Structures are given as C-alpha cells and as structure tokens.
Amino acid sequence: MKKKVLFYIVFCFGLLPLNAQQHPETYKLSGHIASEIEKDTVSWKYQTGAAQYSFIGDYKNTLHIWDKAVPPRAYIPTPADSVILRDSKILNACDYVVKRAAKEHIIIINEAHQNSRHRVFTRSLLKALYKNGYRYLGLEAVSDTLINTRGYAVETSGFYTKEPEFGNLIYEAIKIGFTVFGYEATEGKNGRDREIEQAHNIQSFMNSHPEGKYLIHCGFDHVYEKEVRNWEKAMAGRLKEYTGIDPLTIDQVKFSEKSTRESGHFFLYATKEKEPFVLEDRNGAAFNGLTEPRQTDISVIHPVTDYKYGRPQWLAAGRYTHWPEIKKGTKHHYPVQVLAYRTGEYEHKGIPSDIIELTSEHDQKPLYLQKGKYKIIFRNSEYTITDTYDIAVGN
C-alpha cells in the first residue's frame, strides 16, 4: 500500500438488541459522513471519508472524496494511446484471466481499498477459478481465524471487510469451497519489513496447504513484482523470490475511473465496452501499463460506470432487484437507511449484503441481491431500527 494512503482506524461496537442502535459508527448516513469530513482536522480525513462512503455503497461520493485525498491530474491523451487501442484486441477481462489462470499456480490481484468495484471483479472470477483448481483465497484485510467455520465475515473480521462487496466476496468464496486465509504482517510494520512478512505468511500457508492453487487479493502496490521505492520489492516480488513460482499478477488500480472525466484515462472513454476488459497486442501479449518498469502481467480496465436509479449498474449484474417495501401507513422520517442481511447474519454482527439510503418517500433506489433469504432493516437518522421484514429472493 502506498504510504500516503495508509491509515489505521479503530471502531468499538457493543452488543445491542435488535431495536436499538446497531452500527452507527460503521454504516453512517451520507450527510453524517459529509459533516464529519467538513469538521475533521486530520490530514487523512478524505481517506477516512472515502472508506465510509464505500461502506454504504455510495460510489459517486467515494470517487469524489478519494480524489480530494489523492488529487488526480487532468489526463491529456497521447498519440501512443490511440496506437495501442488501434493495434489491440479488446477482450473480456474475466474470460481472459480465467483462460490464463488455467496454466498458473498463483494469481495475485490488487484493489484500491476504497473501490468496491474491484472486489466485484475478483468475485466474478471465483467459480471459474475453482473449476481450474484454485482452492485458497488469501486476503490482506482479514484477521479472523473462525471465518471459514462461520461461513461469512463479521464486523471484527477486519476493517475493509465491513464493506458490503467485500463481505459478498468472502461469503461467495467460502460457499463455492475456497478456504479463506489472512496474511497481513504484524501490526505496526511498514515498508520493506511489511512486504517481507506478508510474503512469508503466504509462503507458510502454501507449505501447509500444498494441494491446491492460490488466489491472493491485495491492496494497491503489493501486487508489484519489481523494485518499489524503499520497499526494494513488494509482496508479490518477494513471494516469487521465496517460492520460485512466478505468479500471474493483475492490476485493477492504475486505470481506475476518477470522479471527473477530465482526470480519467483515455482508455476508459475511448471504447464502448460495458464490462471490464484487457487489451491484447498483435503478438498476443496483454497490455500491462504505459511506463517502465512494467510491474504486473495484466492491466484490467474498468469502463466508466453507468448509473440507474442512482446506483452503479455493475452492482446489478447477475443479481435480483428488490425494491424496499414501505408498509402501508408507516411514517418514516427521512433520510432512511435500508440494509439487507443474509438470514441469520445480522444477529451475529455480519456484514450487510447491500445498503441504500432513501432521502424521501419518492426516492427510488433498489437493493441488488443474490438468490437467498434476507432480513431487511430500516434505520432512521439516529440509527434506531424503525422497521424490519424477511424476504426470499429468486425463489
């Protein structure tokens, strides 16, 4: 992870009954997040704010606030950009990665910690990778030894795992048959020592679980194979050194969309693609960046987000649309937060599968849910539960 975006936050939670405050510090209303950012004086307030917006599924505000944390420069397309597109095939990223993965033993794919879209893409690979012999999912963000027995993440599983799409990634992986493991370094370690310890932790897990292939999901620059500033080598490069296995490394971060079109890379706008894609040149090589050294094997490019009902449509892919049911005669004081938990997970402080915020009785936003049974919870601006109901989706 880049130093300038590294931050640590600790939240405390109490065991509360169903009709009391439950997650006020974790899943905040957007107005409360904006107010806290405005009042905060710490230098990392925008990083914190972006994480909070991602936790409630507010992707637009996540992009906007992150760009205040790490201000992007306006991107001016170059003649080389047009040449690369002209001379390349545009291939579906999921299909391409799965095909390449068949011959690999380790895949390392990164994410920007505030970008839930990257977790959605990793989740889209799981079923096909499992068929190709992948049995283990390593997550930098997990610190939970009971996660496989339980079958899902809870609030104490990690910090970023509180985000709904991270929770969905973990749930889906375990359901398919993956064993999830954490590999983070000892708390407080940064730089070179952190990269070394992460790689040793993965190597140790591999030594004790030699019978399958490995998918490693990491943050930012940990996916890099070559020299990285004062780290000497990042986790991926160290793991390659320690195991003698050359991993398939995939970057999702470098060409991520920004909050404004002017700051986004030319590739995001120059095609009509709706799904993540990979560029392959005339020699069959995957595009892996514009500058040297080329740190990963593949660059996955996510097109600019389409929104419907104010929600990213990449969230809707392969899911059922559920419109929250406001009971007749029920009076809600808006804004209202609506959270969908898989049945049985709310009571054990699980992670919501999806969250929306309704700003008025006329606000039209759906929940996007996988097939299954859910508890739908309404909360007011004081984070008190005002209504609940149970549903079966896709049955």
Secondary structure as a PSIPRED ss2 file (coil, helix, strand):
# PSIPRED VFORMAT (PSIPRED V4.0)

   1 M C   1.000  0.000  0.000
   2 K C   1.000  0.000  0.000
   3 K H   0.000  1.000  0.000
   4 K H   0.000  1.000  0.000
   5 V H   0.000  1.000  0.000
   6 L C   1.000  0.000  0.000
   7 F C   1.000  0.000  0.000
   8 Y C   1.000  0.000  0.000
   9 I C   1.000  0.000  0.000
  10 V C   1.000  0.000  0.000
  11 F C   1.000  0.000  0.000
  12 C C   1.000  0.000  0.000
  13 F C   1.000  0.000  0.000
  14 G C   1.000  0.000  0.000
  15 L C   1.000  0.000  0.000
  16 L C   1.000  0.000  0.000
  17 P C   1.000  0.000  0.000
  18 L C   1.000  0.000  0.000
  19 N C   1.000  0.000  0.000
  20 A C   1.000  0.000  0.000
  21 Q C   1.000  0.000  0.000
  22 Q C   1.000  0.000  0.000
  23 H C   1.000  0.000  0.000
  24 P C   1.000  0.000  0.000
  25 E C   1.000  0.000  0.000
  26 T C   1.000  0.000  0.000
  27 Y C   1.000  0.000  0.000
  28 K C   1.000  0.000  0.000
  29 L C   1.000  0.000  0.000
  30 S H   0.000  1.000  0.000
  31 G H   0.000  1.000  0.000
  32 H H   0.000  1.000  0.000
  33 I H   0.000  1.000  0.000
  34 A H   0.000  1.000  0.000
  35 S H   0.000  1.000  0.000
  36 E H   0.000  1.000  0.000
  37 I H   0.000  1.000  0.000
  38 E H   0.000  1.000  0.000
  39 K H   0.000  1.000  0.000
  40 D C   1.000  0.000  0.000
  41 T C   1.000  0.000  0.000
  42 V C   1.000  0.000  0.000
  43 S C   1.000  0.000  0.000
  44 W C   1.000  0.000  0.000
  45 K H   0.000  1.000  0.000
  46 Y H   0.000  1.000  0.000
  47 Q H   0.000  1.000  0.000
  48 T H   0.000  1.000  0.000
  49 G H   0.000  1.000  0.000
  50 A H   0.000  1.000  0.000
  51 A H   0.000  1.000  0.000
  52 Q H   0.000  1.000  0.000
  53 Y H   0.000  1.000  0.000
  54 S H   0.000  1.000  0.000
  55 F H   0.000  1.000  0.000
  56 I C   1.000  0.000  0.000
  57 G C   1.000  0.000  0.000
  58 D C   1.000  0.000  0.000
  59 Y H   0.000  1.000  0.000
  60 K H   0.000  1.000  0.000
  61 N H   0.000  1.000  0.000
  62 T H   0.000  1.000  0.000
  63 L H   0.000  1.000  0.000
  64 H H   0.000  1.000  0.000
  65 I H   0.000  1.000  0.000
  66 W H   0.000  1.000  0.000
  67 D H   0.000  1.000  0.000
  68 K H   0.000  1.000  0.000
  69 A H   0.000  1.000  0.000
  70 V C   1.000  0.000  0.000
  71 P C   1.000  0.000  0.000
  72 P C   1.000  0.000  0.000
  73 R C   1.000  0.000  0.000
  74 A C   1.000  0.000  0.000
  75 Y C   1.000  0.000  0.000
  76 I C   1.000  0.000  0.000
  77 P C   1.000  0.000  0.000
  78 T C   1.000  0.000  0.000
  79 P H   0.000  1.000  0.000
  80 A H   0.000  1.000  0.000
  81 D H   0.000  1.000  0.000
  82 S H   0.000  1.000  0.000
  83 V H   0.000  1.000  0.000
  84 I H   0.000  1.000  0.000
  85 L H   0.000  1.000  0.000
  86 R H   0.000  1.000  0.000
  87 D C   1.000  0.000  0.000
  88 S C   1.000  0.000  0.000
  89 K E   0.000  0.000  1.000
  90 I E   0.000  0.000  1.000
  91 L E   0.000  0.000  1.000
  92 N E   0.000  0.000  1.000
  93 A H   0.000  1.000  0.000
  94 C H   0.000  1.000  0.000
  95 D H   0.000  1.000  0.000
  96 Y H   0.000  1.000  0.000
  97 V H   0.000  1.000  0.000
  98 V H   0.000  1.000  0.000
  99 K H   0.000  1.000  0.000
 100 R H   0.000  1.000  0.000
 101 A H   0.000  1.000  0.000
 102 A C   1.000  0.000  0.000
 103 K C   1.000  0.000  0.000
 104 E C   1.000  0.000  0.000
 105 H C   1.000  0.000  0.000
 106 I E   0.000  0.000  1.000
 107 I E   0.000  0.000  1.000
 108 I E   0.000  0.000  1.000
 109 I E   0.000  0.000  1.000
 110 N E   0.000  0.000  1.000
 111 E E   0.000  0.000  1.000
 112 A C   1.000  0.000  0.000
 113 H C   1.000  0.000  0.000
 114 Q C   1.000  0.000  0.000
 115 N C   1.000  0.000  0.000
 116 S H   0.000  1.000  0.000
 117 R H   0.000  1.000  0.000
 118 H H   0.000  1.000  0.000
 119 R H   0.000  1.000  0.000
 120 V H   0.000  1.000  0.000
 121 F H   0.000  1.000  0.000
 122 T H   0.000  1.000  0.000
 123 R H   0.000  1.000  0.000
 124 S H   0.000  1.000  0.000
 125 L H   0.000  1.000  0.000
 126 L H   0.000  1.000  0.000
 127 K H   0.000  1.000  0.000
 128 A H   0.000  1.000  0.000
 129 L H   0.000  1.000  0.000
 130 Y H   0.000  1.000  0.000
 131 K H   0.000  1.000  0.000
 132 N C   1.000  0.000  0.000
 133 G C   1.000  0.000  0.000
 134 Y E   0.000  0.000  1.000
 135 R E   0.000  0.000  1.000
 136 Y E   0.000  0.000  1.000
 137 L E   0.000  0.000  1.000
 138 G E   0.000  0.000  1.000
 139 L E   0.000  0.000  1.000
 140 E C   1.000  0.000  0.000
 141 A C   1.000  0.000  0.000
 142 V C   1.000  0.000  0.000
 143 S C   1.000  0.000  0.000
 144 D C   1.000  0.000  0.000
 145 T C   1.000  0.000  0.000
 146 L C   1.000  0.000  0.000
 147 I H   0.000  1.000  0.000
 148 N H   0.000  1.000  0.000
 149 T H   0.000  1.000  0.000
 150 R H   0.000  1.000  0.000
 151 G C   1.000  0.000  0.000
 152 Y C   1.000  0.000  0.000
 153 A C   1.000  0.000  0.000
 154 V E   0.000  0.000  1.000
 155 E H   0.000  1.000  0.000
 156 T H   0.000  1.000  0.000
 157 S H   0.000  1.000  0.000
 158 G C   1.000  0.000  0.000
 159 F C   1.000  0.000  0.000
 160 Y H   0.000  1.000  0.000
 161 T H   0.000  1.000  0.000
 162 K H   0.000  1.000  0.000
 163 E C   1.000  0.000  0.000
 164 P H   0.000  1.000  0.000
 165 E H   0.000  1.000  0.000
 166 F H   0.000  1.000  0.000
 167 G H   0.000  1.000  0.000
 168 N H   0.000  1.000  0.000
 169 L H   0.000  1.000  0.000
 170 I H   0.000  1.000  0.000
 171 Y H   0.000  1.000  0.000
 172 E H   0.000  1.000  0.000
 173 A H   0.000  1.000  0.000
 174 I H   0.000  1.000  0.000
 175 K H   0.000  1.000  0.000
 176 I H   0.000  1.000  0.000
 177 G C   1.000  0.000  0.000
 178 F C   1.000  0.000  0.000
 179 T E   0.000  0.000  1.000
 180 V E   0.000  0.000  1.000
 181 F E   0.000  0.000  1.000
 182 G E   0.000  0.000  1.000
 183 Y C   1.000  0.000  0.000
 184 E C   1.000  0.000  0.000
 185 A C   1.000  0.000  0.000
 186 T C   1.000  0.000  0.000
 187 E C   1.000  0.000  0.000
 188 G C   1.000  0.000  0.000
 189 K C   1.000  0.000  0.000
 190 N C   1.000  0.000  0.000
 191 G H   0.000  1.000  0.000
 192 R H   0.000  1.000  0.000
 193 D H   0.000  1.000  0.000
 194 R H   0.000  1.000  0.000
 195 E H   0.000  1.000  0.000
 196 I H   0.000  1.000  0.000
 197 E H   0.000  1.000  0.000
 198 Q H   0.000  1.000  0.000
 199 A H   0.000  1.000  0.000
 200 H H   0.000  1.000  0.000
 201 N H   0.000  1.000  0.000
 202 I H   0.000  1.000  0.000
 203 Q H   0.000  1.000  0.000
 204 S H   0.000  1.000  0.000
 205 F H   0.000  1.000  0.000
 206 M H   0.000  1.000  0.000
 207 N H   0.000  1.000  0.000
 208 S H   0.000  1.000  0.000
 209 H C   1.000  0.000  0.000
 210 P C   1.000  0.000  0.000
 211 E C   1.000  0.000  0.000
 212 G C   1.000  0.000  0.000
 213 K E   0.000  0.000  1.000
 214 Y E   0.000  0.000  1.000
 215 L E   0.000  0.000  1.000
 216 I E   0.000  0.000  1.000
 217 H E   0.000  0.000  1.000
 218 C E   0.000  0.000  1.000
 219 G E   0.000  0.000  1.000
 220 F H   0.000  1.000  0.000
 221 D H   0.000  1.000  0.000
 222 H H   0.000  1.000  0.000
 223 V H   0.000  1.000  0.000
 224 Y C   1.000  0.000  0.000
 225 E C   1.000  0.000  0.000
 226 K C   1.000  0.000  0.000
 227 E E   0.000  0.000  1.000
 228 V E   0.000  0.000  1.000
 229 R H   0.000  1.000  0.000
 230 N H   0.000  1.000  0.000
 231 W H   0.000  1.000  0.000
 232 E E   0.000  0.000  1.000
 233 K E   0.000  0.000  1.000
 234 A C   1.000  0.000  0.000
 235 M H   0.000  1.000  0.000
 236 A H   0.000  1.000  0.000
 237 G H   0.000  1.000  0.000
 238 R H   0.000  1.000  0.000
 239 L H   0.000  1.000  0.000
 240 K H   0.000  1.000  0.000
 241 E H   0.000  1.000  0.000
 242 Y H   0.000  1.000  0.000
 243 T H   0.000  1.000  0.000
 244 G C   1.000  0.000  0.000
 245 I C   1.000  0.000  0.000
 246 D C   1.000  0.000  0.000
 247 P C   1.000  0.000  0.000
 248 L E   0.000  0.000  1.000
 249 T E   0.000  0.000  1.000
 250 I E   0.000  0.000  1.000
 251 D E   0.000  0.000  1.000
 252 Q C   1.000  0.000  0.000
 253 V C   1.000  0.000  0.000
 254 K C   1.000  0.000  0.000
 255 F C   1.000  0.000  0.000
 256 S C   1.000  0.000  0.000
 257 E C   1.000  0.000  0.000
 258 K C   1.000  0.000  0.000
 259 S C   1.000  0.000  0.000
 260 T C   1.000  0.000  0.000
 261 R H   0.000  1.000  0.000
 262 E H   0.000  1.000  0.000
 263 S H   0.000  1.000  0.000
 264 G C   1.000  0.000  0.000
 265 H C   1.000  0.000  0.000
 266 F H   0.000  1.000  0.000
 267 F H   0.000  1.000  0.000
 268 L H   0.000  1.000  0.000
 269 Y H   0.000  1.000  0.000
 270 A C   1.000  0.000  0.000
 271 T C   1.000  0.000  0.000
 272 K C   1.000  0.000  0.000
 273 E C   1.000  0.000  0.000
 274 K C   1.000  0.000  0.000
 275 E C   1.000  0.000  0.000
 276 P C   1.000  0.000  0.000
 277 F E   0.000  0.000  1.000
 278 V E   0.000  0.000  1.000
 279 L E   0.000  0.000  1.000
 280 E E   0.000  0.000  1.000
 281 D C   1.000  0.000  0.000
 282 R C   1.000  0.000  0.000
 283 N C   1.000  0.000  0.000
 284 G C   1.000  0.000  0.000
 285 A C   1.000  0.000  0.000
 286 A E   0.000  0.000  1.000
 287 F C   1.000  0.000  0.000
 288 N C   1.000  0.000  0.000
 289 G C   1.000  0.000  0.000
 290 L C   1.000  0.000  0.000
 291 T C   1.000  0.000  0.000
 292 E C   1.000  0.000  0.000
 293 P C   1.000  0.000  0.000
 294 R C   1.000  0.000  0.000
 295 Q C   1.000  0.000  0.000
 296 T C   1.000  0.000  0.000
 297 D C   1.000  0.000  0.000
 298 I E   0.000  0.000  1.000
 299 S E   0.000  0.000  1.000
 300 V C   1.000  0.000  0.000
 301 I E   0.000  0.000  1.000
 302 H C   1.000  0.000  0.000
 303 P C   1.000  0.000  0.000
 304 V C   1.000  0.000  0.000
 305 T C   1.000  0.000  0.000
 306 D C   1.000  0.000  0.000
 307 Y E   0.000  0.000  1.000
 308 K E   0.000  0.000  1.000
 309 Y C   1.000  0.000  0.000
 310 G C   1.000  0.000  0.000
 311 R E   0.000  0.000  1.000
 312 P E   0.000  0.000  1.000
 313 Q C   1.000  0.000  0.000
 314 W C   1.000  0.000  0.000
 315 L C   1.000  0.000  0.000
 316 A C   1.000  0.000  0.000
 317 A C   1.000  0.000  0.000
 318 G C   1.000  0.000  0.000
 319 R C   1.000  0.000  0.000
 320 Y E   0.000  0.000  1.000
 321 T E   0.000  0.000  1.000
 322 H E   0.000  0.000  1.000
 323 W C   1.000  0.000  0.000
 324 P C   1.000  0.000  0.000
 325 E C   1.000  0.000  0.000
 326 I C   1.000  0.000  0.000
 327 K C   1.000  0.000  0.000
 328 K C   1.000  0.000  0.000
 329 G C   1.000  0.000  0.000
 330 T C   1.000  0.000  0.000
 331 K C   1.000  0.000  0.000
 332 H C   1.000  0.000  0.000
 333 H C   1.000  0.000  0.000
 334 Y C   1.000  0.000  0.000
 335 P C   1.000  0.000  0.000
 336 V E   0.000  0.000  1.000
 337 Q E   0.000  0.000  1.000
 338 V E   0.000  0.000  1.000
 339 L E   0.000  0.000  1.000
 340 A E   0.000  0.000  1.000
 341 Y E   0.000  0.000  1.000
 342 R E   0.000  0.000  1.000
 343 T C   1.000  0.000  0.000
 344 G C   1.000  0.000  0.000
 345 E C   1.000  0.000  0.000
 346 Y H   0.000  1.000  0.000
 347 E H   0.000  1.000  0.000
 348 H H   0.000  1.000  0.000
 349 K C   1.000  0.000  0.000
 350 G E   0.000  0.000  1.000
 351 I C   1.000  0.000  0.000
 352 P C   1.000  0.000  0.000
 353 S C   1.000  0.000  0.000
 354 D E   0.000  0.000  1.000
 355 I E   0.000  0.000  1.000
 356 I E   0.000  0.000  1.000
 357 E E   0.000  0.000  1.000
 358 L E   0.000  0.000  1.000
 359 T C   1.000  0.000  0.000
 360 S C   1.000  0.000  0.000
 361 E C   1.000  0.000  0.000
 362 H C   1.000  0.000  0.000
 363 D C   1.000  0.000  0.000
 364 Q C   1.000  0.000  0.000
 365 K C   1.000  0.000  0.000
 366 P C   1.000  0.000  0.000
 367 L E   0.000  0.000  1.000
 368 Y E   0.000  0.000  1.000
 369 L E   0.000  0.000  1.000
 370 Q C   1.000  0.000  0.000
 371 K C   1.000  0.000  0.000
 372 G E   0.000  0.000  1.000
 373 K E   0.000  0.000  1.000
 374 Y E   0.000  0.000  1.000
 375 K E   0.000  0.000  1.000
 376 I E   0.000  0.000  1.000
 377 I E   0.000  0.000  1.000
 378 F E   0.000  0.000  1.000
 379 R E   0.000  0.000  1.000
 380 N C   1.000  0.000  0.000
 381 S C   1.000  0.000  0.000
 382 E C   1.000  0.000  0.000
 383 Y C   1.000  0.000  0.000
 384 T C   1.000  0.000  0.000
 385 I E   0.000  0.000  1.000
 386 T E   0.000  0.000  1.000
 387 D E   0.000  0.000  1.000
 388 T E   0.000  0.000  1.000
 389 Y E   0.000  0.000  1.000
 390 D E   0.000  0.000  1.000
 391 I E   0.000  0.000  1.000
 392 A E   0.000  0.000  1.000
 393 V E   0.000  0.000  1.000
 394 G C   1.000  0.000  0.000
 395 N C   1.000  0.000  0.000
